[in-house]
Amino acid sequence: MIDRKRVFWFILLRLLVVSVFLVTTLYLDVHTYDVSGDVAPKVLIRLIVATYVFSLGSLAVLYYSRQVRTLTYAQIVWDLILVTVMILISGGVTSPYAFLYFLSIISASTLLARSQAYYTASLCVILYGAILDFQYYGKLVPLGLSPSPAHQYGAEYLFYLIFLYCAAFFLTAILAGHLSERARRSESAFQEKVIDYEELERLNSCIVSAIDSGLLTINPAGRIRVFNRYMEHLTGLSQQQAYDRPLAEAIAGLSPFDSCFFEGGQGEFRHQGGDGRQLLLSFKSVPLTDKDGVTVGAIFDIHDLTEMKRLAAELKRADRLAAVGELSARMAHEIRNPLAAISGSVQLVALRPRVDEKDKRLFSIILRETDRLDGLLRDFLFYAKPTQPTKIPLKLRQVIADLCSLLSTDPRLAGVTIENRVPDDLVVVFDKDQCSQVFWNLLVNSAEAIAGEGAIVLEASAVRSGKKGEVRISVRDSGSGMNQADVKRVFEPFFTTKKGGTGLGLATVYRIVETHGGRMVVDSAEGAGTTVTLYLPA
């Protein structure tokens, strides 16, 4: 395939050479040629002007037409004609312009191929040999070429001259063709390398932007260079905002580890995400070196461990609670049997006619406490082994509205305002009784935490979690809140901060939500209230 750029530069080069010839023709003494009159300079000037016109026309054709090969052949033919006419009008055998045939051969090898260079060399031999032979035999006298110079050189010299130029022409064709072929192969290989590098760059950019972990690089001054899309999500900073920014300024949690950035290191740190959430991130850094092994920066691989740590803690807690629940359920069954015997025996003794009032009062205390203990065991058994839920679609707002009506007369909610902000069309798939039990416990707990006037706000919305949908339900109160140590133990059975509480309310809620394939998160601070968030499968 012929390169249009090469043809373009070739035409421009010819215009430059023709311009030089035009200047020399106008300012040099062209009468030194062995020709009569002023024919030679006039013909030469006309030829140069015609070459100008042809070159400009070729540029126009090259710009507007796709026939590059035909135009290239026309350039070579025109150059051969140009050189031949210049030799004819400048003395034939005595002309100094025979060397211009070499340029035509080189042009053919550069623009076309090696075989075309051989064809051009053959044409050059034929044209130059014909000029010398015709001049020697006087066939070019009508063109103003006298045979005298050729006779002076002699036939042997002319034959030698033709043989010398023939060898030179073909040697030029061989060398120029070989070099042109090598140049084409090198250019093709270079183009393939360029394409490979571009493809590799696109692939690298695609991988860097699409990987599911944070990737960034810094220079030796600790300023950010590469900052992929995942890092934008973690930090809330765009690539433009993070570029050339100090790493410690963009991600403050990495500051304690700055001594090991360029030596390779790893660790975990806390970071506040772009959405305000507290994240636990891990990093691993490796030095970035150039081809000579000199460190020119560092690469960081950053992962978000928040969800993984939360799931690990939930799994550990679930395993612990499952073991405790299984053991406690067996113990509860064993305790209920003697407890029932004690309660029955006390009731029989209390029915005797000769029991004084003091004993009756003691028997009533025993019966009350055994009933309370039996209720506690019943609740604990429900926690340890909840009933299999019957899931049905429920309009969550209506369920909560019904609960609010039932709790309106409860003295624990006196002075407490419940705001039901759940959308009317939000539907959850849940066991109806267990759903009521969950929100009953949450509302009562929130009211008891307020202990006076305050507000409980219930909100819900559909969210995306990875590839699946979830319903997020939050119960927020304005109560006294809890410290972080209590928050970590809030779902453990028998753990309570309330006087007289059993510690099974939130533990039971947790088990019910877990049975429905959901999860719970508690966010609380002392004096700032508590928010319990439920995530249920959509």
Summary of the structure (lengths in Angstrom):
residues: 538
radius of gyration: 49.2
end to end distance: 61.4
largest distance: 170.2
contacts: 1553
relative contact order: 0.04
helix: 61%
strand: 17%
